[in-house]
Amino acid sequence: MSKRVTPDEGRSLLGIVVRSAVASGLVTLLYGTGSLSGLQAAWADAFERIFRPTASSRLAVVAITDADYASGDLFGGTSPLDPGVLQRLLERVAAHRPAAVAVDILLQPPLYESPQRQVSRRELYAALDMLARTGSTRWILIEPEDAPPPSNDALTAAAWDQLRRLPTPGAVQLTWASAKLTAEDGLVRHIALCTQPHGDVAPIPTVLGALINAADQSVRCAPRANTPSLVQRIRYTGAFSHSARNASAGRIFSAGDILAPANPPHDDTILTGRVVVVGGTFSAGSDKHWTPVGTLNGAELWAEAFDSWSRQDALYEPPWPLIFLLQTAIGVASGWLTLHLTRFWGYAAAILGMGALAVLFAWLSFGAGFIVASSLPSFFAAQLNVQFGSLPGLLADYAQRRVERRRREARAKRGHRREED
């Protein structure tokens, strides 16, 4: 037989509901205005390190590693990278027939270069021109943020200009993209699909936006200037850093492995139909970015971002009514437990319940794909209501405690005087 709720308990339960709702409303408002974005980011970062998703097999990274960079047979420890070796690497990758290749390497001609390198660079530009015109692979090259200095070789500069003036995608398989990354509190958590260049011109895709457009042509930048871009939140897997485990899983390959005679293209290749990011992971490149899971190179970042989009499991904010209802429900439940149990067991059950719910919501956030805002404010609002009933009750309790303390002090003074007499 259920316990009959007394009028006092009914008023307390009503107060719990009201104050939990008020606290939840305030927290929802703060989340909506971005006032708690730092707290929310720290919460998400902590659980992203625990709940790591499994990377898909759709993407692979071809990395120029420290060993490749130092090898005398490849790049010989020189920068800019040898254009002749780059040409061989990109042609070998193209022979594997990938769906798209993003080259996260600046290719514009430097101000000064040896005559032999100038010839190799012109051949590299001609090879990219031919691959973009005749192949089925979409090529994504880095758009220089600033105009490069004029080359000391007119033929190289002309070859570069010809590559830059290739027709728009549709006529050729080439997209120029920005490598711009935006950090929040020093960490890369999101990447925009488009970025706004200087001047009143249309936005251009980032490397991520170009990769996504190669997979889904309906996702593209707006034709009007200063149009807000879609943003992709990254769920890091750690599967695209250069390690023996990731190499054995077929997600990352070194440039030396791709160029090795033992790995020529064949009918069923390791890169066929996949999206490939080619970039440098060697230390001298200084292409390091801080993320919630440590430092990553640019190529690894683009791979993680595209894989997050491909898996469609990135976190997002649920509608604010859902946040409000969940927080209010937690506050009411914790208050009800404290109201109907003894003070010790009520607090213990409420705190343990909050811990279990925090773990459950974290699991749901990374399983169902949404972030549940903090429910601590509604929890404390409910506990204050149980303890003091209402704000007037809280003030009355404080006033009563002060009166009782003064009476005790007065009695202590009278007793001290009697002892002196």
N, C-alpha and C positions, 0 to 999 in steps of 0.2 A: 504494500500500500504506500503510495507516494506521500511524502511529507507535505503538509499544508503550509503554504507560504504566508507568513504573518504580514500585517500591514507595514511594519518597519522594514522587513526583508524586501517586500515589494517595492518600497520607496528606494531602498538601496540598489536593487537590481535595475530599476528605472534610471537611477543616477549613473550606474555603471554604463548603461547603454548610451545615455546622453553624452557623458564625458568621454567615452571611447570614441564616439562619433565626432565630437568636437576636435579631439586630439588627432584623429585620423584625417579630418578635413584640413587641419593646419599642415600636417605633414605632406598630404597630397598636394596642397598649394605650394609648399616649399619645393617639392620635387618638380612640379610643373614649371616653376620659375627658374629652375636650375640652381637654387641655393644649396642643395645637398648633392650636387653633381660630384664633388670630390669624394664624399663619403660613399656614394654609390659606385664610383669608379674603383675605389679601394676594395670594396666588397666584391665586385665582379672580378677584379684582378686576383684576389686571394683564391676564389673558387675556381678560376680558370686554370690555376696551377694544379688543382686537385682533379678536376673533371676534364681531362684531356680527351678530345674527340679523336677518332681514327681517321687518318688522312685517306682521301680517295686515291684511286690509281689513274685519275684522269690527267694528272700533271706531273712533269718531271723537270728537274733542274740540271742543267749542264754547267758545272762550276769550274772556273779557272782557279785552281787551288794554289796554295803556297808552293807545292811541288811542281805544278805546271808552270807557275810564274818563274821559278828559279831554274827550271830545266834549260840546259843549253840547246836541246833539240826543239824546244818550243819558243818560249818568250824571252829566255835569257836574262830575266831580272831587269828588263828595261821598260820604261814608261815614256810616252804612250805605248800601248801594246803593239807588237809587230803586226801590221795590217796583212802581211802575207800569211801568217799563221792564222789570223782571224778569218781570212777568206777560206782557207782550207777547213777550218772548224765549222763555219757556217754552211759550206757546201756539203760537208759530211753529214751535218744535222739535217739539211734539206733532203739529202738522198734517202733518209729514213721515212720521208713523207709524213711529217707531223701535221696536225691541223693548224697550228699557229705557233709562231716563234717570236718571243719578245727578247730583243737584244738590249740588255741593261748595261750598255757600254757606250760612252760618247765616241762618235765616229768622225766628228768634224776635223778637218785638217789642222794641225798645229801651225804655229807661226813659222817655225824653222824645222826642217826635216832633211835628212840626207837624200841625195838623188835616188838611191836605190829604194829607200822607203817611200819616196814620192811615187815612183812607178808602181810599187806594191799597193799603195793606197788607191791610185786610180783604178787598178785592177780589182780591188775590193769593191769600189763603188760600181764598176761595170758589172761585177758578178751579182751584187744586190739588185741592180736594175734588171738584169736578166731573170733572176729568180722571181722578182715581183711581177714581171710581165708574163712569164710563161708557166709558172708553177701554180699549184692549187693551194699551197701553204700561205696563210696570212702572215706577213712580216710586220713587226712593230718595232720601230726605231725611235730613239730618244730625240725629242725636239730640244735643241739648245735653248737654254733660258735667255741667254744674251747672244747678240750677234758675234760669231767667232771672229778673231782678228784675221785680217787678210793674209792668205798664205803667200809665202815667198815664191810659190810656183804657180803660174797662171793656168797651166793645164790641170793641175790638181784642183784648184779653185773652180774651174769650169766643170770638171767632173762632179764635184760636190753640188754645184748649183743645178746641174742636170738631174741628179738624184733627188734633190729637194723639190724640183718642179714636176715630178711625175704626177699623172692625173690622180684624182681622188679615188678612194676605194670603190670598187665596182668595175672600173676599167683596169686597174692593176691591184694586186694583193699587197698593198703597202699602206700602213697608217703611221703617222708621226704622232708621238704621244709625249706627255710631260712626265718626268720622273719626280715631280714635286710630292713631298710627304709632309704631313702636318702632325706635330706632336702636341699632346695635351699633358701639361705638367712634366714635360720631358719624355713622355712615353707615347709610342705610336699604337693607338687602339683602333682608330678608324682611318679609312682612306676614301677620299672623294673619287667618284667616277669621272668627274670633269673638273677642270680648273680654268680660271679666267686669265688670259694673257693681259699684258699691258695694252691699254687703248680700248676703244669702243668696237671690239670685234667679238665674234662668237666664241664661246668656250671651246677648248680642245680637250680630248680625253686624256686622262692619266694612263699609265701603263695598265693599271687594273681595268679602267673603263674600256680600253682598246681590246684587252683580252676577253672581257665579257661580251663586247660587241662581236668579236670573232665567233663566239659560241652562240650568241643570241642577238641577231641584228636588230631586234626591236628595242634593245637597250642602247641608246645613243645620247649624245649631248644635245641640248636645246639649241636651235639656230639663232636665238637672240642673246645679246650680250648681257652679262650680269644676272643670268638666270641661276637660281640656287641648284646645286648639284645633289644627286643621290649620294649617300654615304654608306659604305660597307663596313660594318663592324667585323673585326678579325677575331676568330677563335683559333688560337695558336695550337698546333699539334706537335711542334718540335720534330716533324718528320722530314723537313727539307734542309736541315743543317748537315754539313758534311761529316758523316760518321760511318763506321763500318756497318752499324745496324741499318741505317737508312740506305746505304749503298746496296746492301744485300736485298733490301726490299724493292729495289728498282725505282726509287724516287729521286735519286741524285746520282749523277755520273760526273766524273772529272773530265776535263778537256782531253787529258792524256788517254783516258779510256776510250773516248769516242774516236780519237785520231789513231788509235793503235791498229796496226794491220790485222790483228786477230778479230776485230769487231767491224767488219765491213757491213754495209746494208745488205739485207736479204729480204725475202718475201714476208716473213713474219718478224718484224724488227721490234726493238725495245721502245722505239719512239713513234711508231706508226699510229696516226690518229690521235695522238696525245697533244696537249698544250705544253710547250717547252719554254722555259725561261733560261736564257744564256747570260751569265754575268760572272763577275769576279768575286771570289771569297778570299783572295790572298790579302795578307795583312797590310802590304804596302799600298793597297788601293784606298784605304781609309774610308771605305763605304760602310760604316757601322751606324746602327740606329738602335736606340734603347726601346725595349718593349716590356710588357708586364712579365715576360718569361726570360728576360735577359737580352743580350745584344745579338742582333741579326744583321746580315748583309742585305743590300737592296734586293738582290735576286731572290733571297730567301723570303723577304717580306712580300714581294709581289706574288710569290708562289703561295704563301700562307693566305693572303687576301683572296686570291682567285679560288683557292680550294675551299675557303669559307663560303664564298658565294656558290660554288658548285654543290656543296653539301646542303646548303639551305638550312643550316642549323645555328646561324648567328643569333645572338641575344637581341631582343628588342623590348621596348617598353610596352606593357599591356595598357589597355584603355584605363583612364583615371578612375572611372566608376568601379572597375574590378579591384584596383589598388585600395580604394576607399573601403569597399565592402570587406575585403580580406583583413585589413588592419582592424576595422571595427569588430569583426567577428572574433579575432584573437583577443582583443581587449575584453570583450564581454565574456568569453569563455574563461579567461584567467580570473576575472573578477568573480564569476559565479563559483569557481572552485574555492577561492579564498572565502567567499561568503558562507558556503555550506560546509566547510571543514574547519577544524581548529586552525588557529593562526599559523602554527608551525607547519602542519601538514598542508594547509591551503597554499602557503607561500612555496613550500617544497614542490607540490604538484604543479603550481603555476609556472615556476622557474623551469622544472624539468620539461613541462609541456612546451614552453617557449623554445627550449633548446632543440627538442625533437622537431618542432615546426620549422625552426631555422634551417636544420639539416634537410628536412623534407622540401622546403621551398627552394633551397639551393639546388637540390637534385632536380626538381621540376624546372627550375630556370634553365638548366643545361640539358634537360631531357625534352621538355616541351618548348623551350626556346623563348622564355620570357623572364624578366627580372621582377621579383616581388619586392616592393619597397619595405623598408624597415618597419617592423611592428612594435618596436620598443616604446614609442610615445603612447600609443593606445594602451599598452600593457601597464605602464606606470600610471596613466590616468585612471585606469580601473582600480589599481591598488590604492591610490590616494582616496578614491571614492569609498572603498571598503573601510579604509582606516578612519576617515574623517567625515564621510557622508556627502559633503558639498563644500564649496568655497566658504559660505558663511559658517559652516560647521568647523572648517579648518581655522578660521579667524577666531571663532568663539573658543575653540580648544586652546589656541595660543594665548588668548586673553586669560582664560581660566588658569592655565599653567603659571602665568606671570603673577596672578593674584595669590595662588597657593605658595609660590616661592617667596613673595613678600611677607606673607603671614608666617612662614617658617623662619624667615630672617628676623621678624619682629619678636617671635617667641624666643628665639635664641638670644636676642639682645636683653629681653627681660630676665631670662634665666641667668645671664652673665651678671646683670646688676644685682640680683638677689645674692649671688655668691660673693660679690664684693661687699655688700652690706653685712 
